[in-house]
Amino acid sequence: TNIQETDLAGHAQSTERYLDRLQLVDRNLEKILQHLAVEDCLIVTADHGNDPTIGHSKHTREKVPLLVYLQGAPAGDLGLRSSLSDIGATEQDMTNTKPLTNWIDDSGYTYVHEHLHVDLSGGKNDIDCRLDQYDLICQEMRELFALGVRNIVEMTNRYMGRNADFLQALMRDSGMNIIASTGYYQQAFYPAHLTQLSVAQIAAEMCSEIEQGIDGTVMKAGVIAEIGSSRGKITDDERRVFAAAALAHQQTGRPISTHTTLSTMGYEQLRLLQSLGVPAEHIVIGHCDLTDNLDTILPILDQGAWVQFDTIGKNNYYPDSKRVAMLRAIADRKQLGQVMLSMDITRRSHLKANGG
């Protein structure tokens, strides 16, 4: 590593403090490298001005996004962060002996069901459903970061318009940690070739995106999502995708987060995944807040699974006042700790700059 004292002067109160922290970084990097293939390794340098997010490829010397980079905190602290969704860890995490896995920065809040780049405009015949306005999205990420949000779980999988390069750029430019997804959405949005794939082949695709990378990038998926069912039913193809998700979970340990259409079939999704060998504590049932359905939510919670109230603010579907009433009822049962909150931003019109 080529790090000179002059490179560090602008990031710390003293060189001595930096050298102490660099010793920690050196030990942490050694742990990280044990989990990487040699060809994945990058040479970390600090000769790129004030932007520590660019490194050199070990083989080509071409500038590329750093796999692991050093980022000075506002007070001058040196923090170890990751520009990938599956290899970062806090300093506390890095001193533990557990294997490095997909990480959540627990120093702030997490939005558990969001979309930062999604394109459902073809299926819905509406350009508003193509969310890809980088500058506006990045600005909102910065504002969220300033309010204490540190993680966005990005639910867009391949055939929903996912863009890994876009997500990595957002991480770099906003400081937000983003967890990417792998999977297939729901029947209406499946690619035609899905019917020709076996359950094992679908699972292999998911595992590849978790273990190797997404769409030719170094970004890896950290969650199997959003795995969906149609309104009021789970089609045969959707059942095969759920079976593949279960196989991928068993191989990788990644959790499964689902899509229910208008809050239908949530309990059936849970029981299906359980029958396929997925423990309830690794299952998140999505979109449970779109109708009066405590009679469905409570049995899911009783099984030990998680539920998402992830369309907060979408009062055209269901008023927030009723969401609050359901949350109060869940709190009365001492099960509020199994509820995750988010907003499920999917449209250009949802952005603040566009009136959302």
C-alpha positions as a Markdown table, in Angstrom:
| # | Residue | x | y | z |
|---|---|---|---|---|
| 1 | Thr | 0.0 | 0.0 | 0.0 |
| 2 | Asn | 1.4 | 3.4 | -1.0 |
| 3 | Ile | 0.2 | 5.8 | 1.7 |
| 4 | Gln | 2.4 | 8.7 | 2.5 |
| 5 | Glu | 2.1 | 11.1 | 5.4 |
| 6 | Thr | 1.2 | 13.9 | 3.1 |
| 7 | Asp | -1.7 | 12.0 | 1.8 |
| 8 | Leu | -3.1 | 11.6 | 5.3 |
| 9 | Ala | -2.6 | 15.1 | 6.5 |
| 10 | Gly | -6.0 | 16.3 | 5.4 |
| 11 | His | -7.9 | 13.4 | 6.9 |
| 12 | Ala | -6.6 | 13.1 | 10.5 |
| 13 | Gln | -5.7 | 15.3 | 13.4 |
| 14 | Ser | -2.3 | 13.7 | 13.7 |
| 15 | Thr | -0.1 | 11.2 | 11.7 |
| 16 | Glu | 0.5 | 9.2 | 14.8 |
| 17 | Arg | -3.3 | 8.6 | 15.2 |
| 18 | Tyr | -3.5 | 7.5 | 11.6 |
| 19 | Leu | -0.6 | 5.1 | 11.9 |
| 20 | Asp | -2.3 | 3.5 | 14.8 |
| 21 | Arg | -5.5 | 3.1 | 12.8 |
| 22 | Leu | -3.6 | 1.9 | 9.8 |
| 23 | Gln | -2.3 | -1.0 | 11.8 |
| 24 | Leu | -5.9 | -2.0 | 12.4 |
| 25 | Val | -6.7 | -1.6 | 8.7 |
| 26 | Asp | -3.8 | -3.8 | 7.8 |
| 27 | Arg | -5.0 | -6.6 | 10.0 |
| 28 | Asn | -8.6 | -6.1 | 8.7 |
| 29 | Leu | -7.4 | -6.2 | 5.1 |
| 30 | Glu | -5.6 | -9.5 | 5.7 |
| 31 | Lys | -8.9 | -11.0 | 7.0 |
| 32 | Ile | -10.7 | -9.7 | 3.9 |
| 33 | Leu | -8.2 | -11.1 | 1.5 |
| 34 | Gln | -8.6 | -14.6 | 2.9 |
| 35 | His | -12.2 | -14.5 | 1.4 |
| 36 | Leu | -11.2 | -13.2 | -2.0 |
| 37 | Ala | -9.8 | -14.8 | -5.1 |
| 38 | Val | -6.4 | -13.5 | -6.2 |
| 39 | Glu | -7.8 | -12.1 | -9.4 |
| 40 | Asp | -10.3 | -10.1 | -7.5 |
| 41 | Cys | -7.7 | -8.2 | -5.4 |
| 42 | Leu | -7.0 | -4.6 | -6.1 |
| 43 | Ile | -4.0 | -2.5 | -5.0 |
| 44 | Val | -5.2 | 0.1 | -2.6 |
| 45 | Thr | -3.4 | 3.4 | -3.1 |
| 46 | Ala | -3.9 | 6.9 | -1.8 |
| 47 | Asp | -2.6 | 8.9 | -4.8 |
| 48 | His | -5.9 | 10.0 | -6.2 |
| 49 | Gly | -6.4 | 13.3 | -4.4 |
| 50 | Asn | -9.3 | 13.5 | -2.1 |
| 51 | Asp | -11.3 | 10.7 | -3.8 |
| 52 | Pro | -10.3 | 7.5 | -2.0 |
| 53 | Thr | -12.8 | 5.4 | -4.1 |
| 54 | Ile | -10.5 | 4.7 | -7.0 |
| 55 | Gly | -7.7 | 2.1 | -7.1 |
| 56 | His | -5.6 | 0.2 | -9.7 |
| 57 | Ser | -6.3 | -3.2 | -11.0 |
| 58 | Lys | -3.6 | -5.7 | -10.0 |
| 59 | His | -3.3 | -6.9 | -13.5 |
| 60 | Thr | -3.9 | -3.9 | -15.8 |
| 61 | Arg | -3.1 | -0.9 | -13.6 |
| 62 | Glu | -6.3 | 0.6 | -14.9 |
| 63 | Lys | -8.2 | 2.7 | -12.4 |
| 64 | Val | -11.2 | 0.9 | -11.1 |
| 65 | Pro | -13.6 | 1.3 | -8.0 |
| 66 | Leu | -11.8 | 0.1 | -4.9 |
| 67 | Leu | -12.9 | -3.2 | -3.5 |
| 68 | Val | -12.0 | -1.9 | -0.1 |
| 69 | Tyr | -11.1 | 1.7 | 0.5 |
| 70 | Leu | -10.3 | 4.1 | 3.3 |
| 71 | Gln | -12.7 | 6.9 | 4.0 |
| 72 | Gly | -12.0 | 9.7 | 6.5 |
| 73 | Ala | -15.0 | 10.6 | 8.7 |
| 74 | Pro | -15.8 | 14.3 | 9.3 |
| 75 | Ala | -14.0 | 14.3 | 12.6 |
| 76 | Gly | -10.9 | 12.9 | 11.0 |
| 77 | Asp | -11.5 | 9.3 | 12.0 |
| 78 | Leu | -10.3 | 6.7 | 9.6 |
| 79 | Gly | -13.0 | 4.2 | 8.9 |
| 80 | Leu | -12.9 | 0.9 | 7.0 |
| 81 | Arg | -15.7 | 0.7 | 4.5 |
| 82 | Ser | -16.6 | -1.4 | 1.5 |
| 83 | Ser | -17.7 | -0.3 | -2.0 |
| 84 | Leu | -19.4 | -3.6 | -2.4 |
| 85 | Ser | -22.5 | -4.9 | -0.8 |
| 86 | Asp | -21.0 | -8.2 | 0.5 |
| 87 | Ile | -17.7 | -7.4 | 2.0 |
| 88 | Gly | -17.9 | -4.3 | 4.2 |
| 89 | Ala | -17.9 | -4.3 | 8.0 |
| 90 | Thr | -17.7 | -1.9 | 10.8 |
| 91 | Glu | -14.5 | -1.7 | 12.9 |
| 92 | Gln | -16.3 | -3.7 | 15.6 |
| 93 | Asp | -17.4 | -6.4 | 13.1 |
| 94 | Met | -13.8 | -6.6 | 11.7 |
| 95 | Thr | -12.4 | -7.4 | 15.1 |
| 96 | Asn | -14.7 | -10.4 | 15.5 |
| 97 | Thr | -13.7 | -13.9 | 14.3 |
| 98 | Lys | -16.9 | -14.5 | 12.3 |
| 99 | Pro | -16.6 | -14.8 | 8.5 |
| 100 | Leu | -17.2 | -11.7 | 6.5 |
| 101 | Thr | -20.7 | -11.6 | 5.1 |
| 102 | Asn | -23.1 | -9.1 | 3.7 |
| 103 | Trp | -23.1 | -6.2 | 6.1 |
| 104 | Ile | -25.4 | -3.7 | 7.6 |
| 105 | Asp | -23.8 | -0.5 | 9.0 |
| 106 | Asp | -25.5 | -0.5 | 12.4 |
| 107 | Ser | -24.5 | 3.1 | 13.2 |
| 108 | Gly | -27.7 | 4.3 | 11.5 |
| 109 | Tyr | -31.1 | 3.5 | 10.1 |
| 110 | Thr | -31.9 | 0.9 | 7.4 |
| 111 | Tyr | -34.6 | 1.2 | 4.7 |
| 112 | Val | -35.4 | -2.4 | 4.0 |
| 113 | His | -37.4 | -2.3 | 0.8 |
| 114 | Glu | -36.5 | 0.3 | -1.7 |
| 115 | His | -35.7 | 0.8 | -5.4 |
| 116 | Leu | -33.0 | 3.1 | -6.6 |
| 117 | His | -32.9 | 2.0 | -10.3 |
| 118 | Val | -36.0 | 0.2 | -11.5 |
| 119 | Asp | -37.8 | 0.0 | -14.8 |
| 120 | Leu | -41.3 | -1.5 | -14.9 |
| 121 | Ser | -42.4 | 1.0 | -17.6 |
| 122 | Gly | -42.9 | -1.7 | -20.3 |
| 123 | Gly | -45.2 | -3.9 | -18.2 |
| 124 | Lys | -47.2 | -0.9 | -16.9 |
| 125 | Asn | -47.0 | 1.2 | -20.1 |
| 126 | Asp | -46.0 | 4.2 | -18.0 |
| 127 | Ile | -42.7 | 6.1 | -18.2 |
| 128 | Asp | -43.2 | 7.2 | -14.6 |
| 129 | Cys | -42.3 | 3.6 | -13.7 |
| 130 | Arg | -38.7 | 4.1 | -15.0 |
| 131 | Leu | -36.8 | 5.3 | -12.0 |
| 132 | Asp | -33.3 | 6.3 | -13.2 |
| 133 | Gln | -32.8 | 10.0 | -12.6 |
| 134 | Tyr | -29.3 | 9.7 | -11.0 |
| 135 | Asp | -28.7 | 13.2 | -9.8 |
| 136 | Leu | -32.1 | 13.5 | -8.1 |
| 137 | Ile | -31.8 | 10.0 | -6.5 |
| 138 | Cys | -28.2 | 10.7 | -5.3 |
| 139 | Gln | -29.3 | 14.0 | -3.7 |
| 140 | Glu | -32.0 | 12.2 | -1.8 |
| 141 | Met | -29.5 | 9.6 | -0.7 |
| 142 | Arg | -27.3 | 12.4 | 0.7 |
| 143 | Glu | -30.2 | 13.9 | 2.5 |
| 144 | Leu | -31.1 | 10.6 | 4.0 |
| 145 | Phe | -27.5 | 10.0 | 5.1 |
| 146 | Ala | -27.5 | 13.4 | 6.8 |
| 147 | Leu | -30.6 | 12.3 | 8.7 |
| 148 | Gly | -28.9 | 9.1 | 10.0 |
| 149 | Val | -29.9 | 6.6 | 7.3 |
| 150 | Arg | -26.9 | 4.3 | 6.5 |
| 151 | Asn | -28.3 | 1.4 | 4.6 |
| 152 | Ile | -30.7 | 0.9 | 1.6 |
| 153 | Val | -31.8 | -2.7 | 0.8 |
| 154 | Glu | -32.4 | -2.5 | -2.9 |
| 155 | Met | -35.1 | -4.9 | -4.0 |
| 156 | Thr | -34.7 | -4.6 | -7.8 |
| 157 | Asn | -33.6 | -7.9 | -9.4 |
| 158 | Arg | -32.4 | -8.5 | -13.0 |
| 159 | Tyr | -35.7 | -8.4 | -14.9 |
| 160 | Met | -37.0 | -5.3 | -13.0 |
| 161 | Gly | -34.4 | -3.0 | -14.5 |
| 162 | Arg | -31.5 | -3.5 | -12.0 |
| 163 | Asn | -28.3 | -1.6 | -12.7 |
| 164 | Ala | -25.3 | -2.6 | -10.6 |
| 165 | Asp | -23.1 | 0.2 | -12.1 |
| 166 | Phe | -25.7 | 2.8 | -11.1 |
| 167 | Leu | -25.9 | 1.4 | -7.5 |
| 168 | Gln | -22.1 | 1.4 | -7.1 |
| 169 | Ala | -21.9 | 5.0 | -8.3 |
| 170 | Leu | -24.6 | 5.9 | -5.7 |
| 171 | Met | -22.6 | 4.3 | -3.0 |
| 172 | Arg | -19.5 | 6.2 | -4.0 |
| 173 | Asp | -21.2 | 9.6 | -4.4 |
| 174 | Ser | -23.6 | 9.5 | -1.5 |
| 175 | Gly | -21.8 | 7.4 | 1.1 |
| 176 | Met | -24.9 | 5.2 | 1.5 |
| 177 | Asn | -24.4 | 1.4 | 2.0 |
| 178 | Ile | -26.6 | -0.4 | -0.6 |
| 179 | Ile | -27.5 | -4.1 | -0.4 |
| 180 | Ala | -28.3 | -5.5 | -3.8 |
| 181 | Ser | -30.8 | -8.3 | -4.7 |
| 182 | Thr | -31.1 | -11.4 | -6.8 |
| 183 | Gly | -34.1 | -13.3 | -7.9 |
| 184 | Tyr | -37.2 | -13.1 | -10.1 |
| 185 | Tyr | -40.1 | -10.7 | -9.4 |
| 186 | Gln | -43.6 | -12.1 | -10.2 |
| 187 | Gln | -45.3 | -13.9 | -13.1 |
| 188 | Ala | -46.3 | -10.8 | -15.1 |
| 189 | Phe | -42.7 | -9.7 | -15.3 |
| 190 | Tyr | -40.9 | -13.0 | -15.8 |
| 191 | Pro | -38.7 | -13.3 | -19.0 |
| 192 | Ala | -40.0 | -15.7 | -21.6 |
| 193 | His | -37.1 | -18.1 | -21.1 |
| 194 | Leu | -37.9 | -18.7 | -17.4 |
| 195 | Thr | -40.3 | -21.5 | -18.4 |
| 196 | Gln | -37.4 | -23.4 | -20.0 |
| 197 | Leu | -35.2 | -23.3 | -16.8 |
| 198 | Ser | -35.3 | -25.9 | -14.1 |
| 199 | Val | -35.5 | -25.0 | -10.4 |
| 200 | Ala | -31.9 | -25.9 | -10.0 |
| 201 | Gln | -30.9 | -23.6 | -12.9 |
| 202 | Ile | -32.8 | -20.7 | -11.5 |
| 203 | Ala | -31.2 | -21.3 | -8.1 |
| 204 | Ala | -27.8 | -21.4 | -9.7 |
| 205 | Glu | -28.3 | -18.0 | -11.3 |
| 206 | Met | -29.2 | -16.6 | -7.9 |
| 207 | Cys | -26.2 | -18.2 | -6.2 |
| 208 | Ser | -23.9 | -16.9 | -9.0 |
| 209 | Glu | -25.1 | -13.3 | -8.3 |
| 210 | Ile | -24.5 | -13.8 | -4.6 |
| 211 | Glu | -21.1 | -15.5 | -4.8 |
| 212 | Gln | -19.6 | -14.2 | -8.1 |
| 213 | Gly | -21.2 | -10.8 | -8.9 |
| 214 | Ile | -24.1 | -9.1 | -10.7 |
| 215 | Asp | -24.1 | -8.5 | -14.4 |
| 216 | Gly | -20.3 | -8.7 | -14.8 |
| 217 | Thr | -19.6 | -6.3 | -12.0 |
| 218 | Val | -17.9 | -6.9 | -8.6 |
| 219 | Met | -21.1 | -6.0 | -6.8 |
| 220 | Lys | -22.7 | -9.1 | -5.2 |
| 221 | Ala | -26.3 | -9.6 | -4.1 |
| 222 | Gly | -26.9 | -9.8 | -0.4 |
| 223 | Val | -30.5 | -10.7 | -0.3 |
| 224 | Ile | -32.8 | -13.0 | -2.4 |
| 225 | Ala | -35.6 | -10.6 | -3.4 |
| 226 | Glu | -38.1 | -9.5 | -4.2 |
| 227 | Ile | -39.6 | -12.9 | -4.8 |
| 228 | Gly | -43.2 | -12.3 | -5.6 |
| 229 | Ser | -46.6 | -13.9 | -6.1 |
| 230 | Ser | -49.7 | -12.7 | -8.1 |
| 231 | Arg | -52.8 | -11.2 | -6.6 |
| 232 | Gly | -54.7 | -13.9 | -4.7 |
| 233 | Lys | -52.6 | -16.8 | -6.0 |
| 234 | Ile | -49.2 | -18.3 | -6.4 |
| 235 | Thr | -48.8 | -19.5 | -10.0 |
| 236 | Asp | -46.9 | -22.7 | -11.0 |
| 237 | Asp | -43.9 | -20.6 | -12.3 |
| 238 | Glu | -43.9 | -18.5 | -9.1 |
| 239 | Arg | -43.8 | -21.7 | -7.0 |
| 240 | Arg | -40.7 | -22.8 | -9.0 |
| 241 | Val | -39.1 | -19.5 | -8.3 |
| 242 | Phe | -39.9 | -19.8 | -4.6 |
| 243 | Ala | -38.3 | -23.3 | -4.7 |
| 244 | Ala | -35.2 | -21.9 | -6.4 |
| 245 | Ala | -35.0 | -19.2 | -3.8 |
| 246 | Ala | -35.1 | -21.8 | -1.1 |
| 247 | Leu | -32.3 | -23.7 | -2.7 |
| 248 | Ala | -30.2 | -20.5 | -3.0 |
| 249 | His | -30.8 | -19.7 | 0.6 |
| 250 | Gln | -29.7 | -23.2 | 1.7 |
| 251 | Gln | -26.5 | -22.8 | -0.3 |
| 252 | Thr | -25.6 | -19.2 | 0.6 |
| 253 | Gly | -27.5 | -18.4 | 3.8 |
| 254 | Arg | -28.9 | -15.2 | 2.3 |
| 255 | Pro | -32.4 | -14.2 | 3.6 |
| 256 | Ile | -35.4 | -14.2 | 1.4 |
| 257 | Ser | -37.6 | -11.1 | 1.1 |
| 258 | Thr | -40.9 | -11.4 | -0.8 |
| 259 | His | -43.5 | -9.3 | -2.7 |
| 260 | Thr | -47.1 | -9.8 | -2.0 |
| 261 | Thr | -49.5 | -8.2 | -4.5 |
| 262 | Leu | -51.8 | -5.9 | -2.5 |
| 263 | Ser | -51.0 | -7.8 | 0.7 |
| 264 | Thr | -52.4 | -11.2 | -0.6 |
| 265 | Met | -50.8 | -14.6 | -0.1 |
| 266 | Gly | -48.3 | -13.6 | 2.5 |
| 267 | Tyr | -49.1 | -16.5 | 4.9 |
| 268 | Glu | -49.1 | -18.9 | 2.0 |
| 269 | Gln | -45.7 | -17.6 | 0.9 |
| 270 | Leu | -44.3 | -18.2 | 4.4 |
| 271 | Arg | -45.7 | -21.8 | 4.6 |
| 272 | Leu | -44.4 | -22.6 | 1.1 |
| 273 | Leu | -40.9 | -21.5 | 2.0 |
| 274 | Gln | -41.0 | -23.3 | 5.3 |
| 275 | Ser | -42.1 | -26.5 | 3.5 |
| 276 | Leu | -39.0 | -26.0 | 1.3 |
| 277 | Gly | -36.7 | -26.0 | 4.3 |
| 278 | Val | -36.3 | -22.2 | 5.0 |
| 279 | Pro | -36.5 | -21.2 | 8.6 |
| 280 | Ala | -39.0 | -18.6 | 9.4 |
| 281 | Glu | -36.4 | -16.2 | 10.9 |
| 282 | His | -34.8 | -16.0 | 7.5 |
| 283 | Ile | -38.1 | -15.0 | 5.7 |
| 284 | Val | -39.4 | -11.5 | 5.3 |
| 285 | Ile | -43.0 | -11.1 | 3.9 |
| 286 | Gly | -43.3 | -7.8 | 2.0 |
| 287 | His | -46.1 | -5.3 | 1.5 |
| 288 | Cys | -48.2 | -6.4 | 4.5 |
| 289 | Asp | -49.5 | -2.8 | 4.9 |
| 290 | Leu | -51.8 | -2.4 | 1.9 |
| 291 | Thr | -55.1 | -3.6 | 3.5 |
| 292 | Asp | -56.8 | -4.4 | 6.8 |
| 293 | Asn | -55.2 | -7.8 | 7.2 |
| 294 | Leu | -54.1 | -8.3 | 10.8 |
| 295 | Asp | -55.7 | -11.7 | 10.6 |
| 296 | Thr | -52.9 | -12.6 | 8.1 |
| 297 | Ile | -50.1 | -10.6 | 9.7 |
| 298 | Leu | -50.4 | -12.0 | 13.2 |
| 299 | Pro | -50.0 | -15.7 | 12.2 |
| 300 | Ile | -46.9 | -14.8 | 10.2 |
| 301 | Leu | -45.4 | -13.1 | 13.3 |
| 302 | Asp | -46.4 | -16.1 | 15.4 |
| 303 | Gln | -44.4 | -18.3 | 13.1 |
| 304 | Gly | -41.3 | -16.2 | 13.9 |
| 305 | Ala | -41.0 | -14.6 | 10.5 |
| 306 | Trp | -40.6 | -10.9 | 9.7 |
| 307 | Val | -43.2 | -8.6 | 8.1 |
| 308 | Gln | -42.6 | -5.4 | 6.2 |
| 309 | Phe | -44.7 | -2.3 | 6.4 |
| 310 | Asp | -42.9 | -1.0 | 3.4 |
| 311 | Thr | -45.3 | 1.3 | 1.5 |
| 312 | Ile | -45.5 | 4.0 | 4.1 |
| 313 | Gly | -46.6 | 7.3 | 2.6 |
| 314 | Lys | -48.5 | 5.6 | -0.2 |
| 315 | Asn | -51.9 | 6.8 | 1.0 |
| 316 | Asn | -53.5 | 6.2 | -2.3 |
| 317 | Tyr | -53.3 | 2.5 | -1.6 |
| 318 | Tyr | -53.9 | 2.6 | 2.1 |
| 319 | Pro | -53.9 | 5.5 | 4.6 |
| 320 | Asp | -51.0 | 5.8 | 7.0 |
| 321 | Ser | -53.4 | 6.3 | 9.9 |
| 322 | Lys | -54.6 | 2.7 | 9.4 |
| 323 | Arg | -51.0 | 1.5 | 9.2 |
| 324 | Val | -50.3 | 3.1 | 12.5 |
| 325 | Ala | -53.4 | 1.5 | 14.0 |
| 326 | Met | -52.1 | -2.0 | 12.9 |
| 327 | Leu | -48.7 | -1.2 | 14.3 |
| 328 | Arg | -50.2 | -0.3 | 17.6 |
| 329 | Ala | -52.1 | -3.6 | 17.7 |
| 330 | Ile | -48.9 | -5.5 | 16.9 |
| 331 | Ala | -47.0 | -3.5 | 19.6 |
| 332 | Asp | -49.7 | -4.5 | 22.1 |
| 333 | Arg | -48.8 | -8.2 | 21.4 |
| 334 | Lys | -45.1 | -7.4 | 22.0 |
| 335 | Gln | -44.2 | -8.3 | 18.4 |
| 336 | Leu | -43.3 | -4.9 | 17.0 |
| 337 | Gly | -39.6 | -6.0 | 16.8 |
| 338 | Gln | -40.5 | -8.3 | 13.9 |
| 339 | Val | -41.8 | -5.4 | 11.8 |
| 340 | Met | -39.6 | -3.6 | 9.3 |
| 341 | Leu | -40.5 | -0.2 | 7.8 |
| 342 | Ser | -39.8 | 1.2 | 4.4 |
| 343 | Met | -41.4 | 3.2 | 1.6 |
| 344 | Asp | -40.9 | 1.2 | -1.7 |
| 345 | Ile | -40.1 | 4.1 | -3.9 |
| 346 | Thr | -40.6 | 2.9 | -7.5 |
| 347 | Arg | -41.6 | 5.9 | -9.6 |
| 348 | Arg | -40.1 | 9.2 | -10.8 |
| 349 | Ser | -43.1 | 11.0 | -9.2 |
| 350 | His | -42.1 | 9.6 | -5.8 |
| 351 | Leu | -39.0 | 11.7 | -5.7 |
| 352 | Lys | -39.1 | 14.9 | -3.7 |
| 353 | Ala | -37.8 | 16.9 | -6.6 |
| 354 | Asn | -40.7 | 15.7 | -8.7 |
| 355 | Gly | -43.3 | 16.5 | -6.1 |
| 356 | Gly | -43.2 | 13.2 | -4.2 |
